[in-house]
Amino acid sequence: MTQNSTENTRIALVTGANKGIGYEIAAGLARRGFRVGVGARDTGRREAAVEKLRAEGLDVFGVPLDVTDDESVAAAAAQLEGEGGLDVLVNNAAITGGSPQEPTKVSASQVLEVVDTNVVGVIRTTNAMLPLLRQAASPRIVNVSSTVGSLTLQTAQADAVGPISAAYSPSKTYLNAVTVQYAKELAGTGVLINAGCPGYVATDLNAHQGHRTPEQGAAIFLELATLPDDGPSGTFRDETGIQPW
């Protein structure tokens, strides 16, 4: 069954959705009427998140998904096809890579691990899901990025966009660049792809030091996931508007 069937419920997949911003994106889309796949690699956390969301009366289902594993991603795509297709993909799964992150101290293995999750994982997942998205009426791809990946902001006001980081921040720069290339290739297909920044949100990634809540951080991604058909593609934005790459 695909989205071309008589099933009218829109389906979304959020990667890394068992906690934090990903969880709130999944919850927000479900509250907007989507049937949401909660993607996560940890079985216990995934099932706990699904149970919590269902307790709220939301239509969600678990999707075993490790974005660094080809077989896992292929299985997730097959599961989504069986669920009825896919209208919205939110690429949220990410890691920081730990410390140290100074370029003179970071290890090659750290950088490779971060890029494999934060960039290659997005490419792997997006490409696996695109055949389903292309069948949707209003397909949307949303990449969870950060202004720490903005070369413009890093250069102009380094203190405002996080500490020195040779793994995590450049991975978001790379993700932004990949988003632009997808937008160029998918122009005219109806598939809109955009990147967003949630702001400084209190999550596991920053030891809960952020001043914004995960729900506040999720808001921009809910907006990008539900853009009208004449909405933009290939942009990078936060709740205040377009941000520099």
TAPE-V156163 format. One record per pair of residues at least 12 apart in sequence whose ideal C-beta (glycine too) atoms are under 8 Angstrom apart, sorted by the first residue. I is the first residue (numbers start at 0). J is the second residue. D is the distance in Angstrom with one decimal. If there is no record, write none. Layout:
BEGIN
i=I j=J d=D
i=I j=J d=D
END
This chain:
BEGIN
i=0 j=80 d=7.8
i=0 j=81 d=7.5
i=0 j=83 d=5.1
i=0 j=84 d=7.2
i=1 j=80 d=7.2
i=1 j=83 d=7.1
i=1 j=84 d=4.5
i=1 j=131 d=7.2
i=1 j=134 d=4.9
i=2 j=83 d=6.6
i=2 j=84 d=3.6
i=2 j=85 d=7.4
i=2 j=86 d=6.4
i=2 j=131 d=7.6
i=2 j=134 d=5.2
i=2 j=135 d=4.7
i=2 j=136 d=6.7
i=3 j=84 d=7.8
i=3 j=134 d=5.7
i=4 j=83 d=6.9
i=4 j=84 d=7.9
i=6 j=83 d=4.9
i=6 j=84 d=7.9
i=8 j=32 d=7.4
i=8 j=33 d=7.5
i=8 j=34 d=5.0
i=8 j=58 d=7.4
i=8 j=83 d=7.3
i=9 j=32 d=7.0
i=9 j=33 d=5.1
i=9 j=34 d=7.1
i=9 j=86 d=4.2
i=9 j=87 d=6.9
i=9 j=135 d=7.8
i=10 j=33 d=6.7
i=10 j=34 d=5.0
i=10 j=35 d=7.6
i=10 j=36 d=7.0
i=10 j=79 d=6.9
i=10 j=82 d=6.1
i=10 j=83 d=5.7
i=10 j=84 d=5.9
i=10 j=85 d=5.4
i=10 j=86 d=5.5
i=10 j=87 d=7.6
i=11 j=25 d=7.7
i=11 j=28 d=4.8
i=11 j=33 d=4.5
i=11 j=34 d=7.4
i=11 j=35 d=4.9
i=11 j=36 d=6.8
i=11 j=85 d=7.5
i=11 j=86 d=6.3
i=11 j=87 d=3.9
i=11 j=88 d=7.4
i=11 j=89 d=6.7
i=11 j=224 d=6.8
i=12 j=35 d=7.5
i=12 j=36 d=4.2
i=12 j=38 d=5.7
i=12 j=62 d=6.3
i=12 j=75 d=7.4
i=12 j=79 d=6.1
i=12 j=85 d=6.0
i=12 j=87 d=7.3
i=12 j=88 d=5.4
i=12 j=89 d=7.0
i=12 j=128 d=6.9
i=13 j=25 d=4.5
i=13 j=28 d=7.1
i=13 j=35 d=6.5
i=13 j=36 d=7.1
i=13 j=37 d=6.6
i=13 j=38 d=6.0
i=13 j=89 d=4.4
i=13 j=91 d=5.7
i=14 j=38 d=4.3
i=14 j=39 d=7.8
i=14 j=64 d=6.1
i=14 j=66 d=5.7
i=14 j=89 d=6.9
i=14 j=90 d=5.7
i=14 j=91 d=5.2
i=14 j=92 d=4.0
i=14 j=120 d=7.7
i=14 j=124 d=6.2
i=15 j=38 d=6.8
i=15 j=39 d=6.4
i=15 j=66 d=7.9
i=15 j=91 d=4.5
i=15 j=92 d=3.2
i=15 j=93 d=6.6
i=16 j=35 d=7.8
i=16 j=36 d=8.0
i=16 j=37 d=4.4
i=16 j=38 d=5.4
i=16 j=39 d=5.9
i=16 j=45 d=7.9
i=16 j=48 d=6.5
i=16 j=91 d=6.6
i=17 j=37 d=6.6
i=17 j=39 d=3.9
i=17 j=41 d=6.3
i=17 j=44 d=4.0
i=17 j=45 d=5.1
i=17 j=47 d=7.2
i=17 j=48 d=4.3
i=18 j=44 d=6.6
i=18 j=48 d=7.0
i=18 j=202 d=7.8
i=18 j=203 d=7.0
i=19 j=200 d=7.4
i=19 j=202 d=4.2
i=19 j=203 d=6.3
i=19 j=204 d=7.6
i=19 j=213 d=5.0
i=20 j=91 d=6.4
i=20 j=143 d=6.8
i=20 j=197 d=5.5
i=20 j=200 d=5.9
i=20 j=202 d=6.3
i=20 j=213 d=4.9
i=20 j=216 d=4.7
i=20 j=217 d=5.5
i=20 j=220 d=7.6
i=21 j=39 d=8.0
i=21 j=89 d=7.6
i=21 j=91 d=4.0
i=21 j=92 d=7.2
i=21 j=143 d=7.7
i=22 j=37 d=7.9
i=22 j=48 d=5.8
i=22 j=213 d=6.8
i=23 j=213 d=4.5
i=23 j=214 d=4.8
i=23 j=216 d=7.1
i=23 j=217 d=3.7
i=24 j=89 d=5.5
i=24 j=91 d=6.3
i=24 j=143 d=8.0
i=24 j=217 d=4.6
i=24 j=220 d=5.0
i=24 j=221 d=6.6
i=24 j=224 d=7.6
i=25 j=37 d=5.4
i=25 j=48 d=7.5
i=25 j=52 d=6.7
i=25 j=59 d=6.5
i=26 j=52 d=6.0
i=26 j=55 d=7.4
i=26 j=57 d=6.7
i=26 j=217 d=7.8
i=27 j=214 d=7.7
i=27 j=217 d=5.4
i=27 j=218 d=7.6
i=27 j=220 d=8.0
i=27 j=221 d=4.5
i=28 j=87 d=6.9
i=28 j=89 d=7.8
i=28 j=221 d=6.5
i=28 j=224 d=6.2
i=29 j=52 d=6.3
i=29 j=57 d=3.8
i=29 j=58 d=6.0
i=29 j=59 d=5.6
i=30 j=57 d=6.7
i=31 j=221 d=7.1
i=31 j=225 d=6.6
i=33 j=58 d=7.7
i=33 j=86 d=7.4
i=33 j=87 d=6.9
i=34 j=58 d=4.6
i=34 j=59 d=7.3
i=34 j=60 d=7.4
i=34 j=82 d=7.4
i=34 j=83 d=7.6
i=35 j=52 d=7.7
i=35 j=57 d=7.3
i=35 j=58 d=7.0
i=35 j=59 d=4.7
i=35 j=60 d=7.6
i=36 j=59 d=7.4
i=36 j=60 d=5.8
i=36 j=61 d=7.5
i=36 j=62 d=4.1
i=36 j=75 d=7.8
i=36 j=78 d=7.6
i=36 j=79 d=6.3
i=36 j=82 d=7.0
i=37 j=49 d=5.3
i=37 j=52 d=7.0
i=37 j=59 d=5.5
i=37 j=60 d=7.0
i=37 j=61 d=5.3
i=37 j=62 d=6.3
i=38 j=62 d=4.4
i=38 j=64 d=3.9
i=38 j=75 d=6.6
i=38 j=92 d=7.2
i=39 j=61 d=7.5
i=39 j=62 d=7.6
i=39 j=63 d=7.7
i=39 j=64 d=6.5
i=40 j=63 d=7.1
i=40 j=64 d=6.2
i=40 j=65 d=4.1
i=40 j=71 d=7.3
i=42 j=63 d=7.0
i=45 j=61 d=4.8
i=45 j=62 d=7.8
i=45 j=63 d=7.0
i=46 j=61 d=6.1
i=48 j=61 d=7.8
i=49 j=61 d=4.7
i=60 j=82 d=6.8
i=62 j=75 d=5.2
i=62 j=78 d=5.9
i=62 j=79 d=7.3
i=63 j=75 d=6.9
i=64 j=92 d=7.8
i=64 j=124 d=7.7
i=66 j=90 d=7.9
i=66 j=92 d=5.0
i=66 j=116 d=6.3
i=66 j=120 d=3.2
i=66 j=121 d=7.3
i=66 j=123 d=6.2
i=66 j=124 d=5.2
i=67 j=115 d=5.3
i=67 j=116 d=5.7
i=67 j=119 d=7.4
i=67 j=120 d=5.5
i=67 j=123 d=7.7
i=69 j=123 d=6.7
i=72 j=123 d=5.3
i=72 j=124 d=5.4
i=72 j=127 d=4.8
i=73 j=127 d=6.0
i=75 j=124 d=7.7
i=75 j=127 d=7.2
i=76 j=127 d=4.3
i=76 j=128 d=5.8
i=76 j=130 d=7.7
i=76 j=131 d=6.7
i=79 j=128 d=6.9
i=79 j=131 d=5.8
i=80 j=131 d=6.0
i=84 j=131 d=5.1
i=84 j=134 d=5.9
i=84 j=135 d=6.3
i=85 j=128 d=5.6
i=85 j=131 d=4.0
i=85 j=132 d=5.5
i=85 j=135 d=6.5
i=85 j=138 d=7.7
i=86 j=132 d=7.3
i=86 j=135 d=4.3
i=86 j=136 d=7.4
i=86 j=137 d=6.7
i=86 j=138 d=6.1
i=86 j=139 d=7.1
i=87 j=138 d=7.4
i=87 j=139 d=4.7
i=87 j=140 d=7.7
i=87 j=141 d=7.1
i=87 j=224 d=4.8
i=87 j=225 d=7.9
i=88 j=124 d=7.1
i=88 j=125 d=6.5
i=88 j=128 d=5.0
i=88 j=132 d=6.4
i=88 j=139 d=7.4
i=88 j=140 d=4.9
i=88 j=141 d=7.2
i=89 j=141 d=4.6
i=89 j=143 d=6.9
i=89 j=220 d=6.0
i=89 j=224 d=6.2
i=90 j=120 d=7.6
i=90 j=121 d=4.4
i=90 j=124 d=6.1
i=90 j=125 d=6.6
i=90 j=140 d=7.2
i=90 j=141 d=6.9
i=90 j=142 d=4.9
i=90 j=143 d=6.3
i=91 j=143 d=4.4
i=91 j=220 d=7.7
i=92 j=116 d=6.5
i=92 j=120 d=6.2
i=93 j=116 d=6.2
i=93 j=117 d=4.8
i=93 j=143 d=6.8
i=93 j=170 d=7.7
i=93 j=204 d=7.4
i=94 j=112 d=7.1
i=94 j=113 d=6.0
i=94 j=116 d=4.9
i=94 j=117 d=6.8
i=94 j=167 d=7.9
i=94 j=204 d=7.9
i=95 j=113 d=7.1
i=95 j=166 d=7.4
i=95 j=167 d=4.7
i=95 j=204 d=5.3
i=96 j=109 d=4.6
i=96 j=110 d=7.2
i=96 j=112 d=6.0
i=96 j=113 d=3.9
i=96 j=166 d=4.0
i=96 j=167 d=5.7
i=96 j=170 d=8.0
i=97 j=109 d=6.6
i=100 j=162 d=7.2
i=100 j=163 d=6.5
i=100 j=164 d=4.4
i=100 j=165 d=5.5
i=100 j=166 d=5.5
i=100 j=167 d=6.5
i=100 j=168 d=8.0
i=101 j=163 d=5.3
i=101 j=165 d=6.5
i=102 j=163 d=7.4
i=102 j=165 d=3.8
i=105 j=165 d=4.4
i=105 j=166 d=5.5
i=109 j=166 d=5.1
i=110 j=165 d=6.8
i=110 j=166 d=4.8
i=110 j=169 d=7.9
i=113 j=166 d=4.3
i=113 j=167 d=5.9
i=113 j=170 d=4.9
i=114 j=166 d=7.8
i=114 j=170 d=5.4
i=114 j=173 d=6.7
i=117 j=167 d=7.5
i=117 j=170 d=4.0
i=117 j=171 d=7.0
i=117 j=173 d=7.6
i=117 j=174 d=6.1
i=118 j=170 d=5.6
i=118 j=173 d=4.7
i=118 j=174 d=5.4
i=118 j=177 d=6.3
i=121 j=142 d=6.1
i=121 j=174 d=6.2
i=121 j=177 d=6.7
i=122 j=177 d=6.5
i=125 j=140 d=6.1
i=125 j=181 d=7.0
i=129 j=190 d=7.5
i=132 j=190 d=5.9
i=133 j=188 d=6.9
i=133 j=190 d=6.8
i=137 j=189 d=7.2
i=137 j=228 d=5.6
i=138 j=189 d=6.3
i=138 j=190 d=4.6
i=138 j=191 d=7.3
i=139 j=190 d=7.6
i=139 j=191 d=5.4
i=139 j=192 d=7.6
i=139 j=223 d=6.9
i=139 j=224 d=5.2
i=139 j=225 d=7.4
i=139 j=226 d=6.2
i=140 j=181 d=7.1
i=140 j=190 d=6.5
i=140 j=191 d=7.2
i=140 j=192 d=4.0
i=140 j=193 d=7.7
i=141 j=192 d=7.6
i=141 j=193 d=6.2
i=141 j=194 d=7.7
i=141 j=195 d=6.6
i=141 j=220 d=5.3
i=141 j=223 d=4.6
i=141 j=224 d=5.1
i=142 j=174 d=5.8
i=142 j=175 d=8.0
i=142 j=177 d=7.9
i=142 j=178 d=5.2
i=142 j=192 d=7.1
i=142 j=193 d=7.2
i=142 j=194 d=4.3
i=142 j=195 d=7.4
i=143 j=194 d=7.7
i=143 j=195 d=6.6
i=143 j=197 d=7.0
i=143 j=220 d=6.3
i=144 j=171 d=5.0
i=144 j=174 d=5.3
i=144 j=175 d=5.6
i=144 j=178 d=7.4
i=144 j=194 d=4.1
i=144 j=195 d=6.4
i=144 j=196 d=5.9
i=144 j=235 d=6.5
i=145 j=161 d=8.0
i=145 j=168 d=7.7
i=145 j=171 d=4.7
i=145 j=196 d=5.1
i=145 j=197 d=7.5
i=146 j=160 d=5.3
i=146 j=196 d=4.8
i=146 j=237 d=6.9
i=146 j=242 d=5.8
i=147 j=160 d=4.9
i=147 j=161 d=4.2
i=147 j=164 d=6.7
i=147 j=167 d=7.1
i=147 j=168 d=4.4
i=147 j=171 d=5.9
i=148 j=168 d=5.8
i=148 j=169 d=7.3
i=148 j=170 d=7.3
i=148 j=171 d=2.7
i=148 j=172 d=4.2
i=148 j=173 d=7.7
i=148 j=174 d=6.6
i=148 j=175 d=5.4
i=149 j=172 d=7.5
i=149 j=175 d=7.4
i=149 j=235 d=7.5
i=149 j=242 d=6.2
i=149 j=243 d=5.5
i=149 j=244 d=6.2
i=150 j=172 d=6.1
i=150 j=244 d=6.8
i=151 j=243 d=3.7
i=151 j=244 d=6.5
i=152 j=242 d=7.4
i=152 j=243 d=6.3
i=153 j=168 d=7.1
i=174 j=194 d=6.7
i=175 j=194 d=5.5
i=175 j=235 d=5.6
i=175 j=244 d=5.5
i=176 j=244 d=7.7
i=178 j=192 d=6.0
i=178 j=193 d=7.0
i=178 j=194 d=4.5
i=178 j=233 d=6.7
i=178 j=235 d=7.1
i=179 j=233 d=5.4
i=179 j=244 d=7.5
i=181 j=233 d=7.8
i=182 j=232 d=4.6
i=182 j=233 d=2.9
i=183 j=233 d=7.0
i=185 j=232 d=7.1
i=186 j=232 d=6.9
i=189 j=228 d=7.1
i=190 j=232 d=7.8
i=191 j=226 d=5.7
i=191 j=230 d=5.8
i=191 j=231 d=7.2
i=191 j=232 d=4.3
i=192 j=232 d=5.7
i=192 j=233 d=6.8
i=193 j=223 d=4.8
i=193 j=226 d=7.5
i=193 j=231 d=6.6
i=193 j=232 d=6.4
i=193 j=233 d=6.9
i=193 j=234 d=4.9
i=193 j=235 d=7.3
i=193 j=236 d=7.0
i=194 j=234 d=7.4
i=194 j=235 d=4.6
i=194 j=236 d=7.8
i=195 j=219 d=4.4
i=195 j=220 d=5.3
i=195 j=222 d=7.9
i=195 j=223 d=5.4
i=195 j=235 d=7.3
i=195 j=236 d=5.7
i=195 j=237 d=6.4
i=196 j=219 d=7.0
i=196 j=235 d=7.4
i=196 j=236 d=7.4
i=196 j=237 d=4.3
i=196 j=242 d=6.2
i=197 j=211 d=7.1
i=197 j=215 d=7.7
i=197 j=216 d=3.1
i=197 j=217 d=6.9
i=197 j=219 d=6.3
i=197 j=220 d=7.1
i=197 j=237 d=7.4
i=198 j=211 d=4.8
i=198 j=215 d=7.0
i=198 j=216 d=5.8
i=198 j=237 d=6.2
i=198 j=238 d=7.1
i=199 j=211 d=5.9
i=200 j=212 d=6.9
i=200 j=213 d=5.7
i=200 j=215 d=7.0
i=200 j=216 d=3.7
i=201 j=213 d=7.3
i=202 j=216 d=7.9
i=218 j=238 d=6.0
i=219 j=236 d=6.6
i=219 j=237 d=5.6
i=219 j=238 d=5.1
i=223 j=236 d=7.6
END
